[in-house]
Amino acid sequence: MLSRHRRGASVAAALLALAACTRAPRRTVERPPSSPVGARVIPRLGYTLQAGAFAKVENAARFAQALQVQGLEAAYYGSEDGLYRVRFGDFATKEKARARGEALKAAGVIETFWVVAPNGSAPGAGGRFQIHPEDEKGLRASLVETATGYLGVPYLFGGTTEKGFDCSGLTGAVYRLNGLKLPRSSQAQFEVGRAVDLDDARAGDLLFFATNGGGRVSHVGLYLGDGAFIHAPRPGQGIRRDRLSDRYYQRAFMGARSYL
């Protein structure tokens, strides 16, 4: 964990995100010309590291920020014991993960760490750890459960430091905590997904919107099913549920993408 004088202020962050998520409605079609053809399967994470056990989400956010400075994508999560922990990195082997953890420990960035297996298990780490389901139904349910755990966290443009997630930072964190690695920006997430009709979209898929004007994707949310989704809407608002029946989102909707 960080030294005491650095563990003080601000809010939860995870995963850098490059796209803005600001509001400016426009009318679009569901399948724009830029829809990907033969989109690739997104990669699964290898071994990751876990560190920290914070009573306050602000301190977990501060810790995640310090790891970002080290070039490590990080995501915090709340566990059933009421503490917030952080998972970060992506390593091909357990040995490489452990070596990086020891280097961060020697540099004073962390006090202790645990190596997390690709299936999500972290023996001895404390708190409930989430095994990544192998079946699609279980994985989709897990994505929804993870996303709902962030309801109320403040929005932050860029999603990079202390005040919360922007739209693609949220979806990236949710997928990362389930062992799946999304690109950082909403546009890039759109491009790697497999296009699905909205009628065929399922819980855990992502919904994309053009909220900056023009025809380019600039916002993303995680679909819950039955017309509802979770997203980080814009500065000044927390992560929340909304519905596609809202006229604004109907007009800005660009399409749904699946990664499973």
C-alpha positions in Angstrom: 0.0 0.0 0.0 1.0 3.6 -0.4 2.6 5.6 2.5 0.1 7.2 4.8 0.6 10.8 3.6 -0.4 9.7 0.0 -3.5 7.7 0.9 -5.9 10.6 1.4 -8.3 12.0 -1.1 -10.6 11.5 -4.0 -12.4 8.8 -5.6 -12.3 5.5 -7.4 -10.4 5.0 -10.6 -9.5 2.2 -12.8 -8.3 1.7 -16.3 -7.3 4.6 -18.5 -10.0 5.7 -21.0 -9.3 7.9 -24.0 -12.8 8.7 -25.2 -15.0 11.5 -23.9 -18.5 10.8 -22.7 -20.2 14.1 -23.0 -23.7 15.1 -24.1 -24.8 16.4 -27.4 -27.7 14.5 -28.9 -27.9 13.5 -32.6 -29.9 11.1 -34.7 -28.0 8.0 -35.8 -28.5 4.5 -37.3 -27.8 1.3 -35.4 -25.2 0.0 -37.9 -22.9 2.8 -39.1 -20.5 2.3 -42.0 -17.7 1.9 -39.6 -19.1 -1.3 -38.1 -16.3 -3.9 -37.9 -16.2 -6.9 -40.2 -14.9 -10.1 -38.7 -14.2 -8.5 -35.4 -11.5 -10.4 -33.4 -12.1 -12.1 -30.0 -10.9 -9.9 -27.2 -8.0 -11.4 -25.2 -8.2 -13.0 -21.8 -6.0 -11.8 -19.0 -3.1 -13.9 -17.8 -1.8 -13.7 -14.2 -2.5 -10.4 -12.4 -1.5 -9.0 -9.0 -3.7 -8.0 -6.1 -2.7 -5.5 -3.4 -4.3 -3.3 -0.8 -7.2 -3.7 1.6 -8.8 -0.3 2.2 -11.7 0.7 4.3 -12.3 3.7 2.1 -12.9 3.6 -1.6 -10.9 6.9 -1.9 -7.8 5.2 -0.7 -8.2 2.3 -3.1 -8.6 4.9 -5.9 -5.4 6.7 -4.8 -3.6 3.4 -4.9 -4.9 2.6 -8.3 -3.7 6.0 -9.5 -0.1 5.2 -8.3 -0.2 1.9 -10.2 -1.3 3.8 -13.3 1.9 5.9 -13.0 3.8 2.6 -13.1 2.2 1.8 -16.4 -0.1 -0.9 -15.0 -3.8 -1.0 -15.8 -5.6 -1.3 -12.5 -9.2 -1.9 -11.3 -10.4 -1.7 -7.7 -13.3 -3.7 -6.4 -15.3 -4.0 -3.2 -15.4 -7.4 -1.5 -17.9 -8.9 0.9 -15.8 -8.0 4.0 -16.4 -4.3 3.2 -12.8 -3.6 2.1 -11.6 -2.4 -1.3 -8.8 -4.1 -3.1 -7.0 -3.5 -6.4 -6.0 -5.8 -9.2 -3.6 -4.8 -11.8 -1.2 -5.9 -14.6 -1.3 -8.7 -17.1 1.5 -11.3 -17.1 2.1 -14.4 -19.1 3.4 -16.5 -16.2 3.1 -16.6 -12.5 6.9 -16.1 -12.3 6.7 -12.8 -14.3 3.8 -11.6 -12.1 5.7 -12.4 -8.9 8.9 -10.7 -10.2 7.0 -7.5 -11.0 5.3 -7.6 -7.6 8.6 -7.9 -5.8 10.0 -5.0 -7.8 7.1 -2.8 -6.8 7.5 -3.9 -3.2 11.2 -3.0 -3.3 10.4 0.4 -4.8 7.9 1.1 -1.9 4.9 1.2 -4.2 3.2 -1.7 -2.4 3.7 -3.4 0.9 2.5 -6.8 0.0 0.8 -8.5 -2.9 -0.8 -11.8 -4.1 -0.6 -13.4 -7.5 -4.0 -13.9 -9.1 -4.5 -16.9 -11.4 -6.2 -16.4 -14.8 -9.3 -17.9 -13.4 -9.5 -15.1 -10.8 -8.4 -17.1 -7.7 -6.0 -15.6 -5.3 -5.2 -18.0 -2.5 -4.5 -16.4 0.9 -5.3 -12.9 -0.3 -8.2 -12.4 2.1 -11.8 -11.4 1.3 -13.9 -13.1 -1.3 -12.3 -13.6 -4.7 -14.4 -14.1 -7.8 -13.7 -17.1 -9.9 -14.3 -16.2 -13.5 -17.1 -18.4 -14.9 -16.2 -20.6 -17.9 -19.7 -20.8 -19.3 -21.2 -17.8 -21.2 -24.3 -17.6 -19.0 -22.3 -17.5 -15.8 -19.8 -14.9 -17.3 -22.7 -12.6 -18.4 -24.2 -12.8 -14.9 -20.8 -12.0 -13.4 -20.3 -9.0 -15.6 -23.7 -7.6 -14.5 -22.9 -8.2 -10.9 -19.6 -6.5 -11.2 -21.1 -3.5 -12.9 -23.9 -3.0 -10.4 -21.2 -2.9 -7.7 -20.1 0.5 -9.1 -23.4 2.2 -9.0 -23.1 5.7 -7.4 -19.3 6.1 -8.1 -18.7 9.6 -9.6 -17.9 10.2 -13.2 -14.5 11.5 -14.3 -13.6 12.7 -17.8 -10.8 10.4 -18.9 -11.2 8.0 -16.0 -7.5 8.2 -15.1 -7.1 9.5 -11.6 -9.0 10.3 -8.5 -12.6 11.0 -9.1 -14.1 8.0 -10.7 -14.7 6.4 -14.1 -15.6 7.7 -17.4 -17.8 5.5 -19.7 -15.1 3.3 -21.2 -13.1 3.2 -18.0 -16.1 1.6 -16.3 -16.8 -1.0 -19.0 -13.0 -1.8 -19.2 -12.8 -2.3 -15.4 -15.9 -4.5 -15.3 -14.5 -6.7 -18.1 -11.0 -6.8 -16.6 -12.3 -8.0 -13.2 -13.9 -10.8 -15.1 -10.7 -11.8 -16.9 -11.3 -10.1 -20.2 -9.2 -7.3 -21.7 -11.0 -4.5 -23.5 -9.3 -1.6 -25.3 -9.3 1.7 -23.5 -11.5 4.0 -25.5 -15.2 3.6 -26.4 -14.5 3.8 -30.1 -11.9 1.0 -29.8 -14.2 -1.1 -27.8 -16.9 -0.6 -30.5 -14.5 -1.7 -33.2 -13.4 -4.9 -31.6 -16.9 -6.1 -30.7 -19.1 -8.4 -32.8 -22.2 -6.4 -34.0 -25.5 -7.7 -32.7 -29.0 -6.4 -33.3 -30.5 -4.8 -30.3 -33.2 -7.4 -30.2 -30.5 -10.1 -29.9 -28.3 -8.2 -27.3 -27.9 -10.0 -24.0 -26.9 -8.9 -20.5 -23.1 -8.1 -20.5 -23.0 -6.8 -24.0 -22.0 -3.2 -24.6 -24.2 -0.4 -26.0 -22.6 2.5 -27.9 -23.8 6.0 -28.5 -22.7 9.1 -30.4 -23.1 11.9 -27.8 -20.6 14.4 -29.2 -22.3 15.1 -32.5 -21.1 13.6 -35.8 -21.1 9.9 -36.5 -18.4 8.7 -34.2 -18.9 6.6 -31.1 -18.2 8.6 -27.9 -20.1 6.8 -25.1 -20.6 3.2 -23.9 -22.7 1.4 -21.3 -23.1 -2.2 -20.2 -26.4 -3.8 -21.1 -28.5 -5.3 -18.3 -31.2 -6.7 -20.5 -34.9 -5.6 -20.9 -33.8 -2.2 -22.3 -31.7 -1.1 -19.3 -28.0 -0.4 -19.1 -25.4 0.9 -16.6 -23.0 3.7 -17.5 -21.1 6.7 -16.4 -23.1 9.5 -18.1 -21.2 12.7 -17.6 -19.4 15.0 -15.1 -21.4 15.7 -12.0 -23.3 12.5 -12.1 -22.6 9.1 -10.6 -22.6 5.8 -12.4 -26.3 4.9 -12.8 -28.9 2.8 -14.6 -30.8 4.2 -17.6 -33.1 2.9 -20.2 -32.9 2.9 -24.0 -36.5 4.0 -24.1 -35.2 7.5 -23.1 -35.5 9.6 -26.2 -32.0 11.0 -25.8 -30.4 7.6 -25.8 -32.7 6.4 -28.7 -31.4 9.2 -30.8 -27.8 8.8 -29.9 -27.7 5.0 -30.2 -25.1 3.6 -32.5 -25.3 -0.2 -32.0 -24.7 -3.1 -29.7 -21.5 -5.2 -29.5 -20.8 -8.6 -28.0 -17.5 -10.0 -26.9 -18.4 -13.5 -25.7 
